[in-house]
Amino acid sequence: MSYLKRFASVTCLNGHVHQVFSKTEGNVTFHSGTTTAYPLPHPGDGPAPKPLTLPAGKLHDALGIREVSYQTGQHTLALKERTLL
């Protein structure tokens, strides 16, 4: 992380992650993508990160894709969640 300190703002996009999260550490903001398989509980929920057991018919609500878009000159990203059908 020390090599990123010279930048005013850094965005890190994480893929292939089974937990959805966004967090900021100093000047670095991290965003994960929505899981496309084996959803895990949110960080800190439950004793261990293991796949969630979901009611029948609810798996499609927990899986999806996170779209990230930006515009030159804007300081924030637009995050859009889409579920898999």
N, C-alpha and C positions, 0 to 999 in steps of 0.2 A: 504494500500500500504506500510505502514511502516514496516510490517513484512517481506516484500520481499527485503528490502534494503540490507540485509546481503548477498544476492546472487549477483554475478557479472552480470548475465544476466538471465532474465525470459521471457518466451514466453507464452502468454495467448491466447488460441484458443476459440473463442465465437461461439456457434452454435445457431440455432433458432433466427437468426437476419435477418431482412428484408432489411438491408443496408450493402453493401460491404464496408469495411474500413480496413485500417491498420494504426496504429499510435504508437508512442513511447512516453512513459512518464518516464523519468529517465532511469532506467535499465530494464524497463518492456516494451515489444513490444506486442501489441494486433493485432490480425488478426480475422476478422469475416469470416464466411462461406458465399458462394453465396446463395442467397435466393432460396428456392424451392417453394415459394408461395407468392403472394401479394408483388411484389417488391416496395420499397419506393425509393424516390429520394436520391441522395448522400447527406450526412450530410451537412447542410448549404444551400442546394438548395431548394427554395420554402419557403412559409410562415409556413408550418406545415408538419410534416411527415405523409402523407396520401398516400395510394396506387397510383401508377402511372397509368394514362390512356394511353395505348399504341395502335398504329395502328393495325388493323387486321393482324394477321399472325406474329406479332413481339414479342408476349409474350414469346415464347420459347427462344428467344435471351436474355431475361432478367432473366430467371430462370436457375439455375444450381447447381453445386457442386464444392466446392473448395477442392482440394487434397493438403495435406501438407506432405512432406516427409523430412527425415533428415538422415544424416550418422554420425555415431559416430566419434568424432574428428573434425567435421565441425562446423563452427560458424554461418552458415546461414541455413535457411530452404528453401526448394524448394516449391513454391506455383504453383499449376496448376489449371486453371479454365476449367470446362467442362460444356457446356450448356445441358439442358434437351431437349431431342428430342421428 
